[in-house]
Amino acid sequence: MKKLLYCSKKGIKIVSYKNGKKFEILDIKESDIETLPEFIKPKDIVSLAFESNLYVDTGEFISLSKLATYTAIKSAVSNLGIFGQDFEISYKKIKQVDKTKALFYYVAVNKDSFDFIDRLDCTIEQCVPVEIAIKNLFCNQYANQLPILAIIEKDEFIMTIAFDKDRLLNAKKIHKEGFGTETQELIQYIEQIVSQYSVKNIYCLGSKELIDNLQNANIKVSAPTFKFDSKLELNDYIEVLGLLYKSDINFLTLKHKDRYEIFKHSKIANKIAFLVLFLSFLVFIAGFDNYFKITAKKNYLDSEIKSFRQNFSSLNLNVNATNIQNSINLYAQYEKSPKLNIMLSDLSSYKLPHLYFVEVNVSNEKGTSSIQNATSNQTINSTLTVDIKGLVSGSLDKAKSEYSIFLAEVSKKYKVKLSNFYYFDGKLLFDLKLEGKDATY
């Protein structure tokens, strides 16, 4: 169970609660240091706020290691002579100044205010002064109104706490003995804090008399409202509500630091284990689904193979090798037969300065034997005939010479069936008939 402890000089309040969709206090018990272990079980998760003399400040200290920083800050506080007995510090870095120094915010308290926690056999998450707990509460509820001065009235004293987002600025307790001089002291302190830290929002949780006194001194205060659903008076447990939020200052002893680290890592391990279990479940579902898909595909494949075998067995496997060879021979003859595109491309490559084609006619005479039932040696007879009409411009001698050169060239590849020419009006006109057969290009 989760529990909050408030340790004061009067005794200890033990607040049992649950914090699900809404915060709910289950029980509040009172104890003392001696009987406290009877109310705390080993499985309990505890956060604790304690009363103590408090010193808060900032300063530049060495930042090469945690031990060096701790030693330097504790030495600085010891030199002030504020604490007459052993004290403890907790700190956090605000910013790095140079390679060896940083600006630190630190809090010092009496060590005997919380050292009793080593008697507790449980997991302690936080151990902080009451002022830090109240600061954390207001910072989380009024994050957009900082800095804030909170005034909390108790039976014997009035607690004033000034803070910003990063740190506790100042804290003071004014005891209520005559509440005449004390009220004036409170007003002067408030005016000083407001001026020093530019505080714009003051919240007061106290009696009507206190609020009226502040209003009469022109100090505007507001009553805090927190998002907690409880039938108890807020003033009864204001000291522990801030323990619901993570604190940047913590006074855990070495024993409970180690214990909390183990607890924190076990929580992480449990989350990882749950995640692995969830992913394993998803993999199992995916594998189960894939099993059925693969089974369906296997059945389909088996059906197709069976169908193929049936069709293949019905084929006529009586193959005549002679027919295959005759078909190959016919295809080879077809490949050797003259091709129109090759002939035209070849003829267009004969370029002479004054020779032009006027008209080209192509005819194809072929006889192809049927190859559907080739049972003997058969041939493909194919003849391409090209009739060319053209002219050669120039004088008769030059035109005849150029035409003779062209005729000699084409006769190397083609059979010349006909060649006629005559000269007219400065041009040599010619008719040429070529035949290509079993040509290979």
DRENFI-592321 format. One record per residue (C-alpha): residue number from 1; residue in three letters; x, z, y. Coordinates in pm, 1 decimal. Layout:
# DRENFI-592321
ATOM	k	r	px	pz	py
ATOM	NUM	ALA	X	Z	Y .
...
***
This chain:
# DRENFI-592321
ATOM	k	r	px	pz	py
ATOM	1	MET	0.0	0.0	0.0 .
ATOM	2	LYS	112.2	-62.1	357.7 .
ATOM	3	LYS	150.1	242.0	580.8 .
ATOM	4	LEU	246.8	315.5	939.7 .
ATOM	5	LEU	414.1	645.0	1032.9 .
ATOM	6	TYR	418.4	812.2	1375.1 .
ATOM	7	CYS	677.9	1091.5	1386.3 .
ATOM	8	SER	651.7	1330.5	1680.0 .
ATOM	9	LYS	761.6	1686.0	1747.6 .
ATOM	10	LYS	415.6	1805.8	1640.9 .
ATOM	11	GLY	434.8	1637.9	1303.4 .
ATOM	12	ILE	381.3	1304.4	1130.5 .
ATOM	13	LYS	72.4	1083.4	1124.1 .
ATOM	14	ILE	37.6	860.3	818.3 .
ATOM	15	VAL	-182.3	557.6	886.0 .
ATOM	16	SER	-294.6	357.0	583.0 .
ATOM	17	TYR	-423.8	10.6	672.2 .
ATOM	18	LYS	-488.8	-343.6	561.9 .
ATOM	19	ASN	-421.8	-646.6	777.4 .
ATOM	20	GLY	-597.7	-948.8	629.7 .
ATOM	21	LYS	-843.3	-1151.3	833.7 .
ATOM	22	LYS	-877.4	-844.4	1053.9 .
ATOM	23	PHE	-682.8	-522.7	1103.1 .
ATOM	24	GLU	-853.0	-222.9	948.3 .
ATOM	25	ILE	-738.8	139.9	934.9 .
ATOM	26	LEU	-825.3	289.3	598.5 .
ATOM	27	ASP	-710.0	644.7	652.7 .
ATOM	28	ILE	-508.6	872.2	885.8 .
ATOM	29	LYS	-339.9	1181.7	743.3 .
ATOM	30	GLU	-112.3	1440.1	900.6 .
ATOM	31	SER	201.3	1584.9	748.5 .
ATOM	32	ASP	541.9	1726.9	833.9 .
ATOM	33	ILE	892.8	1622.9	736.6 .
ATOM	34	GLU	903.3	1857.6	437.9 .
ATOM	35	THR	576.8	1745.0	277.7 .
ATOM	36	LEU	599.3	1376.8	382.6 .
ATOM	37	PRO	749.0	1256.3	47.8 .
ATOM	38	GLU	429.1	1372.8	-123.9 .
ATOM	39	PHE	227.1	1115.4	70.4 .
ATOM	40	ILE	470.9	824.1	29.3 .
ATOM	41	LYS	490.2	645.3	-304.7 .
ATOM	42	PRO	780.8	423.5	-423.8 .
ATOM	43	LYS	559.0	112.0	-410.0 .
ATOM	44	ASP	455.1	174.8	-48.0 .
ATOM	45	ILE	572.8	-58.1	231.2 .
ATOM	46	VAL	630.7	158.7	537.3 .
ATOM	47	SER	700.4	100.8	908.0 .
ATOM	48	LEU	788.8	399.4	1123.8 .
ATOM	49	ALA	784.6	487.2	1495.2 .
ATOM	50	PHE	957.7	806.5	1610.3 .
ATOM	51	GLU	990.5	1009.9	1930.8 .
ATOM	52	SER	1342.1	1061.5	2064.8 .
ATOM	53	ASN	1553.8	1084.4	2376.1 .
ATOM	54	LEU	1609.6	723.4	2472.8 .
ATOM	55	TYR	1877.3	534.9	2662.4 .
ATOM	56	VAL	1841.7	161.7	2730.6 .
ATOM	57	ASP	2090.1	-66.5	2903.4 .
ATOM	58	THR	2266.9	-403.3	2897.3 .
ATOM	59	GLY	2636.6	-478.4	2916.1 .
ATOM	60	GLU	2916.7	-713.9	2818.8 .
ATOM	61	PHE	3097.7	-620.1	2499.2 .
ATOM	62	ILE	3331.2	-778.0	2247.8 .
ATOM	63	SER	3146.2	-1010.4	2007.6 .
ATOM	64	LEU	3410.3	-1099.3	1748.7 .
ATOM	65	SER	3232.4	-903.2	1474.7 .
ATOM	66	LYS	2932.3	-673.6	1425.7 .
ATOM	67	LEU	3158.6	-374.8	1366.0 .
ATOM	68	ALA	3360.8	-441.2	1682.6 .
ATOM	69	THR	3043.4	-476.6	1891.6 .
ATOM	70	TYR	2888.2	-162.2	1739.5 .
ATOM	71	THR	3203.0	41.4	1805.4 .
ATOM	72	ALA	3236.6	-80.8	2165.0 .
ATOM	73	ILE	2871.3	-7.1	2255.0 .
ATOM	74	LYS	2870.7	335.2	2088.3 .
ATOM	75	SER	3191.9	427.5	2269.0 .
ATOM	76	ALA	3041.6	323.1	2602.8 .
ATOM	77	VAL	2729.7	537.7	2545.7 .
ATOM	78	SER	2939.8	832.3	2426.7 .
ATOM	79	ASN	3144.0	819.5	2748.3 .
ATOM	80	LEU	2823.5	861.4	2950.1 .
ATOM	81	GLY	2771.1	1206.4	2795.0 .
ATOM	82	ILE	2393.5	1163.2	2774.8 .
ATOM	83	PHE	2356.3	1281.9	2416.2 .
ATOM	84	GLY	2473.4	1630.6	2327.4 .
ATOM	85	GLN	2455.9	1556.3	1956.3 .
ATOM	86	ASP	2509.8	1266.0	1722.0 .
ATOM	87	PHE	2328.9	950.3	1825.5 .
ATOM	88	GLU	2272.5	602.0	1688.6 .
ATOM	89	ILE	2249.9	262.8	1856.6 .
ATOM	90	SER	2075.0	-67.0	1785.8 .
ATOM	91	TYR	2145.3	-382.3	1981.6 .
ATOM	92	LYS	2086.8	-755.2	2011.7 .
ATOM	93	LYS	2281.2	-1031.9	2183.4 .
ATOM	94	ILE	2119.9	-1187.2	2490.0 .
ATOM	95	LYS	2379.2	-1456.5	2563.9 .
ATOM	96	GLN	2741.5	-1548.8	2495.9 .
ATOM	97	VAL	2971.0	-1500.3	2796.4 .
ATOM	98	ASP	3295.3	-1645.5	2659.9 .
ATOM	99	LYS	3474.0	-1684.1	2327.3 .
ATOM	100	THR	3521.9	-1309.6	2279.4 .
ATOM	101	LYS	3246.3	-1143.4	2484.8 .
ATOM	102	ALA	2867.8	-1153.6	2504.2 .
ATOM	103	LEU	2590.1	-983.9	2698.6 .
ATOM	104	PHE	2409.1	-730.0	2480.1 .
ATOM	105	TYR	2088.0	-530.8	2518.0 .
ATOM	106	TYR	2111.7	-195.3	2341.5 .
ATOM	107	VAL	1907.7	117.4	2273.5 .
ATOM	108	ALA	2050.9	460.1	2190.4 .
ATOM	109	VAL	1853.8	750.1	2031.1 .
ATOM	110	ASN	1917.8	1091.7	1874.2 .
ATOM	111	LYS	2017.5	1039.2	1513.6 .
ATOM	112	ASP	1824.8	1343.8	1387.1 .
ATOM	113	SER	1500.0	1183.2	1508.9 .
ATOM	114	PHE	1484.8	953.3	1205.0 .
ATOM	115	ASP	1753.1	1053.2	951.7 .
ATOM	116	PHE	1486.0	1219.6	736.7 .
ATOM	117	ILE	1383.3	872.2	613.3 .
ATOM	118	ASP	1661.0	885.4	352.7 .
ATOM	119	ARG	1443.1	1135.0	164.6 .
ATOM	120	LEU	1172.6	871.7	123.8 .
ATOM	121	ASP	1173.0	667.5	-196.1 .
ATOM	122	CYS	996.0	357.0	-65.7 .
ATOM	123	THR	1064.1	30.0	117.4 .
ATOM	124	ILE	1090.7	74.2	494.5 .
ATOM	125	GLU	1059.9	-242.7	703.6 .
ATOM	126	GLN	1106.0	-95.3	1050.3 .
ATOM	127	CYS	1225.3	228.3	1207.9 .
ATOM	128	VAL	1194.5	213.8	1587.6 .
ATOM	129	PRO	1134.8	444.6	1883.8 .
ATOM	130	VAL	773.7	472.0	2000.5 .
ATOM	131	GLU	858.7	289.6	2324.1 .
ATOM	132	ILE	986.8	-12.8	2130.4 .
ATOM	133	ALA	672.9	-20.1	1913.9 .
ATOM	134	ILE	447.3	-13.3	2222.1 .
ATOM	135	LYS	659.9	-283.9	2388.0 .
ATOM	136	ASN	619.6	-508.4	2080.7 .
ATOM	137	LEU	243.9	-452.9	2086.0 .
ATOM	138	PHE	202.0	-554.9	2450.1 .
ATOM	139	CYS	449.0	-845.2	2422.8 .
ATOM	140	ASN	245.8	-995.7	2139.3 .
ATOM	141	GLN	-95.6	-933.0	2298.4 .
ATOM	142	TYR	0.5	-1024.4	2657.8 .
ATOM	143	ALA	284.0	-1272.9	2608.8 .
ATOM	144	ASN	188.5	-1473.7	2920.1 .
ATOM	145	GLN	176.5	-1174.9	3158.9 .
ATOM	146	LEU	529.6	-1038.0	3128.8 .
ATOM	147	PRO	699.5	-834.0	3267.8 .
ATOM	148	ILE	455.7	-546.8	3218.6 .
ATOM	149	LEU	444.7	-176.7	3296.8 .
ATOM	150	ALA	242.5	21.7	3041.8 .
ATOM	151	ILE	119.0	373.6	3121.4 .
ATOM	152	ILE	6.0	581.4	2820.8 .
ATOM	153	GLU	-142.4	926.1	2878.2 .
ATOM	154	LYS	-109.0	1181.4	2598.4 .
ATOM	155	ASP	-204.8	1550.7	2580.3 .
ATOM	156	GLU	120.9	1687.9	2722.6 .
ATOM	157	PHE	287.0	1396.1	2900.7 .
ATOM	158	ILE	247.1	1050.9	3053.3 .
ATOM	159	MET	463.1	777.5	2900.9 .
ATOM	160	THR	567.4	483.3	3123.9 .
ATOM	161	ILE	730.2	180.1	2962.3 .
ATOM	162	ALA	852.8	-126.8	3153.0 .
ATOM	163	PHE	952.6	-430.9	2947.9 .
ATOM	164	ASP	1002.3	-804.4	2943.7 .
ATOM	165	LYS	998.0	-1048.3	2655.0 .
ATOM	166	ASP	1362.5	-996.1	2562.3 .
ATOM	167	ARG	1406.9	-623.2	2613.1 .
ATOM	168	LEU	1285.2	-281.1	2713.8 .
ATOM	169	LEU	1362.7	-242.4	3085.5 .
ATOM	170	ASN	1292.6	125.3	3144.8 .
ATOM	171	ALA	1106.6	418.7	2991.3 .
ATOM	172	LYS	1019.0	761.6	3123.6 .
ATOM	173	LYS	811.2	1062.0	3016.6 .
ATOM	174	ILE	648.2	1279.9	3278.2 .
ATOM	175	HIS	517.2	1611.6	3145.1 .
ATOM	176	LYS	172.3	1722.2	3258.0 .
ATOM	177	GLU	208.6	2080.6	3366.0 .
ATOM	178	GLY	39.5	2109.9	3705.6 .
ATOM	179	PHE	-44.2	1738.1	3737.6 .
ATOM	180	GLY	-4.6	1755.0	4113.4 .
ATOM	181	THR	362.9	1710.8	4174.3 .
ATOM	182	GLU	378.0	1509.2	3849.0 .
ATOM	183	THR	124.7	1259.1	3976.9 .
ATOM	184	GLN	329.8	1197.8	4288.9 .
ATOM	185	GLU	641.4	1161.9	4073.6 .
ATOM	186	LEU	458.3	905.6	3858.9 .
ATOM	187	ILE	346.3	706.7	4164.0 .
ATOM	188	GLN	698.9	696.7	4305.5 .
ATOM	189	TYR	839.2	588.6	3968.3 .
ATOM	190	ILE	579.5	311.5	3934.4 .
ATOM	191	GLU	656.2	180.4	4283.6 .
ATOM	192	GLN	1027.2	180.4	4202.0 .
ATOM	193	ILE	982.7	-5.7	3872.1 .
ATOM	194	VAL	743.7	-262.7	4022.5 .
ATOM	195	SER	993.0	-336.5	4299.2 .
ATOM	196	GLN	1303.3	-336.8	4078.1 .
ATOM	197	TYR	1170.6	-562.9	3798.9 .
ATOM	198	SER	902.4	-761.7	3989.6 .
ATOM	199	VAL	627.7	-628.3	3763.8 .
ATOM	200	LYS	290.7	-790.4	3839.6 .
ATOM	201	ASN	76.3	-641.8	3562.9 .
ATOM	202	ILE	21.3	-270.3	3505.5 .
ATOM	203	TYR	-187.6	-149.6	3211.6 .
ATOM	204	CYS	-304.2	207.9	3183.2 .
ATOM	205	LEU	-447.9	382.3	2879.3 .
ATOM	206	GLY	-551.9	723.7	3006.5 .
ATOM	207	SER	-813.0	949.3	3162.8 .
ATOM	208	LYS	-1040.4	856.6	3453.0 .
ATOM	209	GLU	-859.0	1116.1	3666.5 .
ATOM	210	LEU	-524.4	942.7	3614.8 .
ATOM	211	ILE	-668.7	597.2	3685.7 .
ATOM	212	ASP	-840.6	723.8	4002.3 .
ATOM	213	ASN	-516.6	879.0	4127.2 .
ATOM	214	LEU	-334.3	550.4	4077.0 .
ATOM	215	GLN	-612.5	350.4	4243.4 .
ATOM	216	ASN	-606.3	587.4	4543.2 .
ATOM	217	ALA	-232.8	518.4	4573.8 .
ATOM	218	ASN	-308.5	143.5	4592.0 .
ATOM	219	ILE	-167.9	85.3	4244.0 .
ATOM	220	LYS	-384.2	-169.8	4068.1 .
ATOM	221	VAL	-410.2	-102.4	3696.7 .
ATOM	222	SER	-607.0	-259.4	3411.0 .
ATOM	223	ALA	-725.4	-113.2	3084.6 .
ATOM	224	PRO	-558.4	-284.4	2786.3 .
ATOM	225	THR	-778.3	-453.7	2528.1 .
ATOM	226	PHE	-626.4	-535.6	2191.2 .
ATOM	227	LYS	-763.3	-753.9	1914.7 .
ATOM	228	PHE	-806.3	-476.8	1662.5 .
ATOM	229	ASP	-1132.8	-379.3	1501.0 .
ATOM	230	SER	-1135.6	-5.0	1452.5 .
ATOM	231	LYS	-1382.3	277.1	1512.3 .
ATOM	232	LEU	-1098.5	514.6	1608.4 .
ATOM	233	GLU	-986.6	573.3	1963.9 .
ATOM	234	LEU	-702.3	338.1	2056.8 .
ATOM	235	ASN	-505.1	630.5	2197.9 .
ATOM	236	ASP	-495.9	788.2	1849.6 .
ATOM	237	TYR	-277.8	517.9	1700.1 .
ATOM	238	ILE	-131.8	317.1	1992.6 .
ATOM	239	GLU	219.4	431.7	1888.5 .
ATOM	240	VAL	208.7	244.2	1558.5 .
ATOM	241	LEU	20.9	-79.3	1635.7 .
ATOM	242	GLY	339.8	-247.8	1751.7 .
ATOM	243	LEU	487.8	-191.8	1405.4 .
ATOM	244	LEU	267.8	-477.0	1284.1 .
ATOM	245	TYR	508.0	-715.6	1460.2 .
ATOM	246	LYS	873.9	-784.7	1388.4 .
ATOM	247	SER	1110.1	-586.6	1609.4 .
ATOM	248	ASP	1446.1	-701.1	1745.3 .
ATOM	249	ILE	1560.6	-336.2	1754.2 .
ATOM	250	ASN	1572.4	-142.7	1425.8 .
ATOM	251	PHE	1723.6	192.5	1325.8 .
ATOM	252	LEU	1711.0	165.1	946.7 .
ATOM	253	THR	1972.2	373.8	766.8 .
ATOM	254	LEU	2221.1	201.6	537.8 .
ATOM	255	LYS	2022.4	303.6	228.1 .
ATOM	256	HIS	1701.5	150.9	355.7 .
ATOM	257	LYS	1875.7	-155.9	498.8 .
ATOM	258	ASP	1997.6	-240.6	150.1 .
ATOM	259	ARG	1659.6	-159.1	-0.2 .
ATOM	260	TYR	1475.8	-373.8	251.8 .
ATOM	261	GLU	1713.4	-666.7	193.2 .
ATOM	262	ILE	1636.6	-646.7	-179.3 .
ATOM	263	PHE	1263.4	-630.0	-99.5 .
ATOM	264	LYS	1285.1	-925.9	138.9 .
ATOM	265	HIS	1480.2	-1138.0	-108.7 .
ATOM	266	SER	1239.5	-1045.5	-389.0 .
ATOM	267	LYS	948.7	-1167.0	-172.5 .
ATOM	268	ILE	1131.0	-1494.5	-116.1 .
ATOM	269	ALA	1207.9	-1518.8	-487.9 .
ATOM	270	ASN	840.7	-1457.4	-570.3 .
ATOM	271	LYS	734.0	-1732.5	-330.2 .
ATOM	272	ILE	987.7	-1972.2	-480.1 .
ATOM	273	ALA	874.6	-1877.9	-832.6 .
ATOM	274	PHE	511.9	-1939.9	-736.3 .
ATOM	275	LEU	607.2	-2272.7	-580.7 .
ATOM	276	VAL	802.1	-2374.5	-892.8 .
ATOM	277	LEU	506.6	-2269.6	-1109.1 .
ATOM	278	PHE	269.0	-2472.7	-893.3 .
ATOM	279	LEU	497.1	-2778.8	-903.1 .
ATOM	280	SER	532.3	-2738.9	-1280.1 .
ATOM	281	PHE	155.1	-2737.5	-1309.5 .
ATOM	282	LEU	135.6	-3059.0	-1102.9 .
ATOM	283	VAL	405.1	-3218.5	-1322.3 .
ATOM	284	PHE	211.5	-3110.6	-1632.5 .
ATOM	285	ILE	-109.3	-3267.9	-1497.8 .
ATOM	286	ALA	77.3	-3585.9	-1404.2 .
ATOM	287	GLY	240.1	-3599.5	-1748.7 .
ATOM	288	PHE	-94.5	-3544.8	-1919.4 .
ATOM	289	ASP	-247.8	-3825.5	-1713.8 .
ATOM	290	ASN	47.8	-4056.9	-1785.8 .
ATOM	291	TYR	16.1	-3982.9	-2157.5 .
ATOM	292	PHE	-336.5	-4123.6	-2163.3 .
ATOM	293	LYS	-232.3	-4422.6	-1950.3 .
ATOM	294	ILE	62.8	-4499.8	-2179.0 .
ATOM	295	THR	-157.9	-4458.5	-2486.9 .
ATOM	296	ALA	-409.0	-4706.9	-2341.8 .
ATOM	297	LYS	-131.4	-4955.7	-2258.3 .
ATOM	298	LYS	17.9	-4915.0	-2606.4 .
ATOM	299	ASN	-318.2	-4987.8	-2766.5 .
ATOM	300	TYR	-358.5	-5293.8	-2543.4 .
ATOM	301	LEU	-5.5	-5413.4	-2634.1 .
ATOM	302	ASP	-72.9	-5366.2	-3005.7 .
ATOM	303	SER	-392.4	-5568.2	-2969.5 .
ATOM	304	GLU	-208.5	-5850.4	-2790.6 .
ATOM	305	ILE	70.7	-5855.6	-3051.3 .
ATOM	306	LYS	-187.4	-5871.9	-3330.2 .
ATOM	307	SER	-365.3	-6159.3	-3153.3 .
ATOM	308	PHE	-33.1	-6341.5	-3102.0 .
ATOM	309	ARG	56.4	-6309.1	-3466.7 .
ATOM	310	GLN	-279.9	-6445.4	-3571.8 .
ATOM	311	ASN	-246.7	-6745.8	-3336.8 .
ATOM	312	PHE	113.9	-6805.1	-3437.0 .
ATOM	313	SER	29.2	-6805.2	-3806.3 .
ATOM	314	SER	-230.0	-7077.6	-3742.6 .
ATOM	315	LEU	26.5	-7313.0	-3586.8 .
ATOM	316	ASN	152.4	-7619.1	-3780.8 .
ATOM	317	LEU	513.4	-7529.3	-3840.3 .
ATOM	318	ASN	584.2	-7856.1	-4028.7 .
ATOM	319	VAL	817.4	-8004.8	-3769.4 .
ATOM	320	ASN	961.3	-8360.2	-3813.4 .
ATOM	321	ALA	1320.0	-8354.7	-3684.7 .
ATOM	322	THR	1325.4	-8736.1	-3662.4 .
ATOM	323	ASN	1032.4	-8736.5	-3419.7 .
ATOM	324	ILE	1209.6	-8481.1	-3201.4 .
ATOM	325	GLN	1527.8	-8691.8	-3192.2 .
ATOM	326	ASN	1330.4	-9009.1	-3104.5 .
ATOM	327	SER	1164.7	-8824.3	-2818.3 .
ATOM	328	ILE	1504.7	-8711.9	-2692.5 .
ATOM	329	ASN	1631.3	-9073.3	-2708.6 .
ATOM	330	LEU	1330.2	-9200.6	-2516.1 .
ATOM	331	TYR	1385.3	-8937.4	-2245.7 .
ATOM	332	ALA	1753.0	-9035.6	-2223.2 .
ATOM	333	GLN	1654.7	-9402.3	-2177.0 .
ATOM	334	TYR	1406.7	-9300.9	-1910.7 .
ATOM	335	GLU	1675.1	-9114.2	-1726.9 .
ATOM	336	LYS	1902.2	-9423.5	-1738.7 .
ATOM	337	SER	1632.5	-9654.5	-1604.4 .
ATOM	338	PRO	1672.4	-9758.0	-1237.5 .
ATOM	339	LYS	1506.1	-9532.7	-981.3 .
ATOM	340	LEU	1336.5	-9672.9	-672.4 .
ATOM	341	ASN	1449.3	-9400.9	-436.7 .
ATOM	342	ILE	1809.8	-9440.2	-550.7 .
ATOM	343	MET	1802.3	-9820.9	-504.0 .
ATOM	344	LEU	1653.3	-9801.3	-153.4 .
ATOM	345	SER	1897.0	-9531.9	-51.6 .
ATOM	346	ASP	2185.3	-9738.8	-185.6 .
ATOM	347	LEU	2075.1	-10062.7	-12.9 .
ATOM	348	SER	2036.3	-9883.7	320.3 .
ATOM	349	SER	2397.4	-9774.5	297.9 .
ATOM	350	TYR	2521.4	-10134.6	338.7 .
ATOM	351	LYS	2564.6	-10137.6	711.6 .
ATOM	352	LEU	2711.0	-10446.9	886.6 .
ATOM	353	PRO	2727.2	-10494.3	1261.6 .
ATOM	354	HIS	2476.9	-10781.9	1291.3 .
ATOM	355	LEU	2285.7	-10776.1	959.6 .
ATOM	356	TYR	1927.1	-10647.0	956.5 .
ATOM	357	PHE	1652.7	-10616.7	696.2 .
ATOM	358	VAL	1324.8	-10764.1	819.6 .
ATOM	359	GLU	1112.6	-10711.0	507.0 .
ATOM	360	VAL	1172.1	-10541.1	169.8 .
ATOM	361	ASN	936.5	-10579.1	-128.0 .
ATOM	362	VAL	984.2	-10384.5	-450.1 .
ATOM	363	SER	817.5	-10462.8	-782.6 .
ATOM	364	ASN	845.2	-10282.2	-1113.5 .
ATOM	365	GLU	796.2	-10449.7	-1450.9 .
ATOM	366	LYS	821.9	-10204.9	-1737.7 .
ATOM	367	GLY	709.2	-10170.9	-2098.6 .
ATOM	368	THR	685.4	-9814.0	-2230.2 .
ATOM	369	SER	623.2	-9738.7	-2596.4 .
ATOM	370	SER	390.7	-9449.5	-2677.6 .
ATOM	371	ILE	578.8	-9128.7	-2749.8 .
ATOM	372	GLN	279.7	-8927.8	-2863.4 .
ATOM	373	ASN	349.8	-9018.5	-3226.1 .
ATOM	374	ALA	712.6	-9133.0	-3217.8 .
ATOM	375	THR	806.6	-9192.2	-3576.8 .
ATOM	376	SER	1073.9	-9462.8	-3523.7 .
ATOM	377	ASN	1338.7	-9561.1	-3271.9 .
ATOM	378	GLN	1158.0	-9685.9	-2961.6 .
ATOM	379	THR	1281.3	-9795.4	-2620.6 .
ATOM	380	ILE	1164.3	-9793.8	-2262.9 .
ATOM	381	ASN	1197.0	-10130.3	-2086.5 .
ATOM	382	SER	1195.1	-10102.6	-1710.1 .
ATOM	383	THR	1305.3	-10358.4	-1446.4 .
ATOM	384	LEU	1301.9	-10307.3	-1068.0 .
ATOM	385	THR	1305.4	-10623.0	-856.0 .
ATOM	386	VAL	1378.0	-10606.7	-480.5 .
ATOM	387	ASP	1295.8	-10900.4	-247.3 .
ATOM	388	ILE	1474.6	-10872.8	84.9 .
ATOM	389	LYS	1413.2	-11087.5	395.1 .
ATOM	390	GLY	1670.2	-11040.1	667.8 .
ATOM	391	LEU	1875.1	-11193.2	945.0 .
ATOM	392	VAL	2228.7	-11199.0	1074.9 .
ATOM	393	SER	2272.5	-11261.3	1445.3 .
ATOM	394	GLY	2568.8	-11448.9	1593.7 .
ATOM	395	SER	2733.3	-11787.8	1554.3 .
ATOM	396	LEU	2696.7	-11976.6	1229.2 .
ATOM	397	ASP	3049.1	-11903.9	1106.2 .
ATOM	398	LYS	3035.7	-11535.4	1187.7 .
ATOM	399	ALA	2684.6	-11496.5	1044.6 .
ATOM	400	LYS	2776.5	-11675.9	719.4 .
ATOM	401	SER	3090.8	-11459.9	687.2 .
ATOM	402	GLU	2897.9	-11135.7	739.1 .
ATOM	403	TYR	2622.8	-11238.5	494.7 .
ATOM	404	SER	2885.3	-11333.7	232.9 .
ATOM	405	ILE	3044.9	-10988.3	264.7 .
ATOM	406	PHE	2703.1	-10821.3	215.0 .
ATOM	407	LEU	2620.6	-11046.1	-83.9 .
ATOM	408	ALA	2954.2	-10971.2	-249.2 .
ATOM	409	GLU	2897.1	-10596.4	-213.0 .
ATOM	410	VAL	2543.6	-10579.9	-352.9 .
ATOM	411	SER	2628.3	-10808.5	-644.3 .
ATOM	412	LYS	2863.6	-10540.3	-773.7 .
ATOM	413	LYS	2566.7	-10316.8	-864.3 .
ATOM	414	TYR	2270.9	-10554.8	-881.3 .
ATOM	415	LYS	2197.6	-10881.2	-1048.1 .
ATOM	416	VAL	2138.4	-11150.5	-782.5 .
ATOM	417	LYS	1838.4	-11356.1	-893.5 .
ATOM	418	LEU	1799.3	-11562.6	-574.7 .
ATOM	419	SER	1991.5	-11612.3	-251.5 .
ATOM	420	ASN	1876.6	-11861.8	18.5 .
ATOM	421	PHE	1967.6	-11878.2	386.2 .
ATOM	422	TYR	1937.1	-12114.0	683.7 .
ATOM	423	TYR	2054.8	-12101.6	1041.0 .
ATOM	424	PHE	1804.1	-12124.7	1325.1 .
ATOM	425	ASP	1820.0	-12052.4	1695.0 .
ATOM	426	GLY	2138.8	-11838.5	1681.4 .
ATOM	427	LYS	2032.0	-11644.1	1371.7 .
ATOM	428	LEU	2103.8	-11676.8	1003.6 .
ATOM	429	LEU	1782.4	-11603.3	811.3 .
ATOM	430	PHE	1813.9	-11516.2	441.7 .
ATOM	431	ASP	1601.0	-11445.9	132.4 .
ATOM	432	LEU	1759.7	-11231.0	-135.8 .
ATOM	433	LYS	1618.0	-11122.1	-470.9 .
ATOM	434	LEU	1795.3	-10844.2	-662.7 .
ATOM	435	GLU	1728.8	-10698.9	-1002.0 .
ATOM	436	GLY	1836.3	-10356.0	-1129.6 .
ATOM	437	LYS	1820.9	-10266.6	-1498.3 .
ATOM	438	ASP	1961.3	-9967.4	-1693.4 .
ATOM	439	ALA	2135.3	-9869.0	-1377.3 .
ATOM	440	THR	2308.8	-9530.4	-1355.7 .
ATOM	441	TYR	2354.7	-9381.4	-1012.4 .
***
